[in-house]
């Protein structure tokens, strides 16, 4: 790809970017949210048409007409925002557009075999092939998305944040798959905000900043500090900033919590000013635990006390009223109203500060939204812009901003840094510390162990729907967390 340019209205997303990947190479594409990474890859995969520039594949001019054409030419893409058909089965999604057929009829036996083989390669052959994808967790859906890219004989696989919802163990399995692809001569474009992953798995890297390619170099010998400076144009000295804060009295007590499927038994106490991390494997029940605590899923046993008041059968409305806010890991379908403005999304759970005489004041709503956009460093045209037009990381910031505007005293955060660049992550971690210093309590679910160890006061590990072993962060290591998560002992 050489001299690629792309504009969306007045916004210039790409300003003459050049990018090259060799056969059998794993090449990291690195940059902040809004730098142009996803736009560049959508051009390569046929989802967007460039305004200028040239593409070549195997040394020949390449002009993908659409994603299907690009796929048939050997370009497979795993999108950051999942692109699955929710009402089709796992098997149908994995082979969608690549169904084995003879004389116009789909070979269902062959399709099932290929789907099962792709999941087995990712060590997830326990995911049922017949269930609709909408019944899977976000993490399991991410596995299905990756499995779909492995079907056929791709020449280039673009992985846009492939591990954003995966646990450490699943990430390791994916790295083994990437190594196999490299040995087969398949090229991999690896986009991730987890720079440690890029260092481990990639051969070279290219950094984009503000729609321009600023550096391409070998990954071997490159330091995280240098890469971050290239990304953001400045140094970030402390990726996991710590704001001093004290722990106060209990504000949320969960006892023997169980749901229809998961969780099976959850016990923990959250104190004011505490950042409580929850680790675990895909399907362990972390998301289900937060949903039950917030009243989104029905509890079948156990109790939930909020500020020492029994609220076991609470609804989301009552939870909001009692000072609890929840950030869903599925921002696309649950976290945001993508077709509405940023102002509507930010203020939807608390209209009092932006209304007058029972009517919403556009001026107040705009001023309130601009305040949170500045504090969270959201890159957008303004409060009136639709949430769907923002990058994934900026969408996540808007979803988090809603909880801050809501003035929630207890924040249930499910993968809050998913799809956010390293600079923005550091800002989010700093914000979490400041909120804890103000006495707010945070439950922080994450699949990325370094951030749990770097940010949290306490960490609990879920295994097969059970969480009981919560300990101070100083007593944990990555090895210990993984050991408990797979059913072993901390030691």
N, C-alpha and C positions, 0 to 999 in steps of 0.2 A: 504494500500500500504506500503510495507516494503522493504528497501534496494534497491530501484529502481535506476538503472543506465542507462544512454543513452548518446551515443556519435554520433556526425556527423563529420566523418573524424577525424581530429586532435582536434576538439572542443568537450570537455566533458561538455555536457549540464546539466546532473544530476549525482551527485556523492554519490549515496546511500541514497536517500531521503526516509523518512518514513512519512506517512500522514494518518490520521484516521478521519472519520466523523461518528457521531452517527445518528440514525434514528430521523428525525424531527429537526435536528440541522442545523443552518445556520453558516457555518464555513468560515472565511475569509482566503484566501491564499494571502499573502502579500509579495512583493519584488520588487526590481528595475527591469527595463528592462534588459532582458538577465539573470535573476536570475534562470530561469527554470520553471516558473509557467505554461505557456502555454504548454510547452513540457510535463510536468507531467500530465496535464489534457488531452492532446491529447493521451497519453498512456492509461489513464483511459477510454477514449471514443473510443478507437480502431483505431485512426488515425495513431498512431505510435506503434511499437512493442518495448518493453524494451530489453536492452542488458542483464540485470540481475535484480533480485528482484521478489517479489510475490505480487499478487493482490487477494483480497477476496471481495465478495459481499454477504451480508447476512450470513456471517460466512463460506461461501463455496469458494473454489478456483475459480477464475474468470480470464479467458484468452480471452479477446475480439479479434475476428479475424479481424474485420473491424468496421467502425462506424455504419453500419446497424445492425450488430450482437449486438453491445453494446446497440443500441437504443431498440432493441427487448428485451434485458435483463433488461431494465429500466434505462439506462444512457442517458440523453439528454444533449446536449451542445449548448450553445449560444457562438459562436466564436467572438473574438474581431474583426477580419476581416470578414465582412459579407460573408456568403456562400449561397446566394440566386441565383436562376436561373433567370437572368434578363428578359428573353423573356416570361417567364411563368407568369400567373396572380397571384395576391395576394392570391387568394383562393387556387390555385394549389401549390404555394410555402408553404403555411401553412400546407397542408396535404401531402406534397411530401414524399413518402415512407410509409405513414400511411393512404392511401386512403381507405375509407370504401367501401367494395365490396361484391357482392353476385354472385355466379356462374361465376366468372371471369369478371364481369361487375362492373364498378365504380358506386356507388350510388351518383350521382351528387347532389341530393337534400340534402342528409345527409352530404356530404362534405361541402356544402355551409353553412349548419346550424352550423357545428363544427367550421368552420373558423370564422364565424360571432360571435360565442360565445366566442372564444379565444380573438378576438379583443375587444369585449365588456368588457371582464374581465380586459383589460388594459385601458379601457375608450377611445378607439379609434375606435368605431364602425362606424365612419364617413369615414374611409379609404375605398375607393371602392374596392370591391372584384374582379371585372372583369378587371381592368387595369393591364398592364404588370408592374412588379416591377421596371423596369428601369425608369419608369416615376415618381416614388416617390422620395422625398428628402431622403438624407442619414438618417435623423432622423426617417422618416416614415419607411424606410427599416429596421432600428434597431427594431422598434416596431413589424414588421412582423417576424423578426428573433426570438424575444422573444415569440411571439404568437405561433410559430411553436414548441417551446420547451414545451409548456403547453399541447399540444395534447397528447392523450393517457393516460397512467397511469405510469408516470416516478417515479422511486424510488429515483433517484439522478438527480438533475439539476445543471449543471455547468454553471455559469454565468461569462463569461470572459469580463470584462469591459461593462456590460449591459447598463450603463447610460452615456457612453462616448459621445453620441450624443443627449441625452434626456435633456429636460428642467427641471427646478426644480419641476414643477407641474407633469410632466410625471414620474419623479423619485419618487415622493410621491405615485403616483398610483402603481408603481412597488413594492414599499415597502409594500403596502397593500396586493398585490398578494403574496409576499414572506411570509407574516404573515399567510395567508390562507394555503399556502403550508406547512408551519411548523406545523400548527394545524392538517393537514391531515397526518402528519408523513413523509412527503417528505423531504429528506436531500438536502440542497443547499450549493454548494461550490461557494463562492462569491469572485471573483477576481476584485479588483478595486484599482486605485491609489488615489481615493478620500477617504482618511482615515477617514474623519468625517462620511461618509456613512457607512463604515465598523463598526465604533464604535456604530452607531445607530441601525444597523440591525442585527449584527452578535453576536452569543453566545460565540464562541472561535475564536482564530486566530493562524495561523502558519506562520512564517516568513522564506522565502528562501533567501539565499545570496550565490551567486557564485555556484549555483547548489547543495547546501546543506541546509537541514532544521536546523535552528539555535535556534528556540524557538517555543513552543506551549503553549498557556496560555489562561485563561478566558479573554474575552474582557472587562467584568465589572471590573472597577478599573484600567485598563491599560491606560496610558497617551500617547498622540500623540508623545511627545518627546521621550519616551522610545521605541515606535514602530519604529519611524524614525531612531533612533540610531541603532536598531537591523537590519534594512533594509540596511543602507548604511555603517555601521561600524564606524560612527562618528556622532556628533551632527550637526544639521542644525538649527541655532539659529533664522533665519529670513526666513520664507517661502515666504513672499511677500516683497522682498527687494525693497527699494525705492532709486533710483538714482536722485539727484536733477537735474531738467531741467526746462528751461524757454520756454514759448510758443511764437512763432514768428508770422509772417504774414500768411494769408490764403494760402494754397497750393492746396486745392481741395474744390470746391464748387459745391454741388449737389442741384438742384432746381426742385421740382415737378417731380421727376423721376418716371416713370411708365413703366412696361413691359407688355408683352402679357397676362400674368396671374397675376404674382406678380413681383415686388411691385406695389402698386397702387399710392402711393404718398410719396416720400422720400425727406426730406429737411435736410441738415446739412452742416456745414462748418468745414473743418479740417485744423488745423494750424500746422506750422512747430514745431517740438518738442512735439506734442500732441499725447497722447494715447487715442483714442476715442473708447469706448466700445459700442457694440450693443447687447442688450438683447432681448428676445422674446420667445414665445412658438414655438413648432414644427409647421412648415407650415406658420409662420408669414411673411416670405419673406426675411429673413436675407441673406441667401446664394444667392438668386436671385438678391438682391441689389448689392452685391459685383461683381457678374458675369456681371451685366449690366454696372457697373462702369468700369470694366476691358475690356469691349467690347466683352465678350463671348456671351452674350444674347442681342437680339435686343431691343432697347428702343422704346416705342411707344409715349412717351411724356416726356417733361422736358429737362434739360440741365446739362452738366457736364463741368466744367472749371478746367483745370489743370494749376497751376501756373499762374492763371488769364488769361489763353488763352482758348478760346472756343474749346472744343474737343468732342462735343456731339456724333458725329457719328464715333468716333475712333474705330479702330480694336485692337485686342490684340497686334499686332506688333507695332502699333503706340503708344499704352500705354507703352509697354516696352521701346520704344525709348524715351518717355517723362519722364521716371524715375519711372514708377509704376510697382510693382511686386505683384503677387497674389499667396497665398498659399491656395490650395483647401482642403476642409475637406475630400474629397474622394481621399486620397493619392494612393489607390490601382489602380484606373482606370484613374485618372486625374493628380495626383501629382507627379508620378514617372514613369520611364520606368523600370519596375521590372526586365526585362531580361537583362538590360544593367548594366555596372559597376557603382560604386559610383562616379568615376571620370567623366564619361559621364553625369550622372545625375546632378552633381554639376555645371558643366561648360557649360551646353547646351544652356543657354540663353546669354552667354558672352564668346566668344572664343578668343577675342583679347589678353588677358593676357597670354594665354596658347598656342598661335600659333606663327609661324615664317615663313615669306615668303609665307603666305597663307596656311600653313600646320600646323596641330596640333602637338605640341611637346609633346611626351609622358612624358618626364622628367618634363617639366613645368606643365603639367596637373596633374601629380602625386604629385609634390611638393605643388601645389595649394590645391589639395584635402586633403592632409595630414594636411595642415594648418587649414582648416575648421574643419576637424575631431578632431583635438586637441582642438580647441576653443569650439566646441559644445560637446566635450566628447562623441564622437560616438564610440560605441563598435563594432568593425569589424576587420576582418583579414587585410584589407588594401584597397587602392583605386581600385584595380582590382576586388574586390569581387562584385558579383551581388547584386543589391538592394533587390531582392526577398529573399535573405538568411538572412537578418537582421530582428530583432524583430520590432514590429510595432512602438515602440517609437523611435528606432534608424533610422527607415525609415523616420519618421517625422522630425527628426533633419537634415537629408540629404536634404529633401525638403525645409526646412527653410534655410539651408546653401546655396542653389542655389540663393535665393533672396539676401543674403548677398554678395555673389560673384558677383552678377549682379549689386551691388551698387545701388539698388533701393532707391529712396528718399521718396517714398510713398509706404508703405507696407499694402496690404489688406490681413489680416490673418483670415482665417475661421477655427475656432476651432484648433489653433496651438498646444495646449497642450493635444489634444485627444490621449489617449493611452500612455502618458509619465509619468514616475514615479515621486514621490514627489521631489527627489533630482534634477532630470533633469528639472522639472517644475521650481524650484527655480532658476536654471541657466538660463532658458529661460526668466523668468520675469526680472532677472538682466540684461540680454542681451537687452531686450526691453527698459529698463530704460536707458542703455548706448546708444542705438540707438537714443532715444528721446533726450538725452543730446547732441548728435552730430547734432541735428536739423532735424532728420528724423521724418516723420509723420506716425502714425500707426492707422489703423482701425482694431479693435480687436473684432471679433464675438465669443461669448462664451455662452454656456448653463450653465456654472458653476458660479453662482453669487458671491461666495466669491472671486474668482480671479478677476472678473470685479471690485469689490469694492476695492480690495487690490492693483490693478495695475494701473487702469485707472485715467485719469485726468477728463474726461467727459464721461457720459453714456447717450445713447439714447435708448429708448425702442420701439420695433416694435409691432404693434397689427394689425392683419388682413391686412398686406401689407402697413401700414402707419407708418412713422417715422417722428415726428415733434418735440417731447418734449425732447430735449437734454439739460442736466443740469450738473453742476459741481458734481463730485463724492460725495462731502460732503453733498449734498442735498438728497442723495438716501439711502434707506435701502433695505434689501432683500424683506421685506413686500411691500414696495412702488413699487419696480420693478415688482413684481408678480401682484400686483393690476393693474398697467397700462397695463401689458402684456395680462391680461384677459379682458381688456376693461373697467376697473374702473378708478378711479382717483388715483393720487399719494398718497393722504392722505387716 
